[in-house]
Amino acid sequence: MAAHPSSADPAERVKASFDQQSIMRLIGASLDVVEPGRVDIVLPYRQDLCQQNGFLHAGISTTIADSAGGYAAFSLFQPGEDVLTSEFKMNFLAPAKGDRYVASGRVVKPGKRLSICQVEVHAYEGEQATLCVIGLLTAVRVTPR
């Protein structure tokens, strides 16, 4: 049973919120690392998530990067607060080809309203990692009304 999002434990709040994201279920992504200010999301290779050349589609790469960065910020918030992304800038460094993809989000600068996060997506072929995407994301702390 998932923890209630207002739990005092930040990792439980991240997991409970992540479990509510139907897009993550749809694409088969799961949480891996959840630490204060850092979240990793793993996505196994699926041909139906690739573009015409067999690489993970850029939209899917940015989807997992966005969630990793947002949840990294969310992990530092208080119970009852939520997170939204206000902007992100991604640079694609290499085609994303592998048997799994790991999106990592890390808070660079937490703030009262805005938190700046660095996000990366690595493609793994076995244990060999290739950095495919790097970017900055601005997460907004929101209080539900």
Buried (B, 14 or more C-beta within 10 A) or exposed (E): EEBEBEBEEBBBBBBBBBBEBEEBEEBEBEBBBBEEBBBBBBBEBEEEBBEEEEBBBBEBBBBBBBBBBBBBBBBBBEEEBBBEBEEBEBEBEEBBBBEBBBBBBBBEEBBEEBBBBBBBBBBBEEEEBBEBBBBBBBBBBEEEE
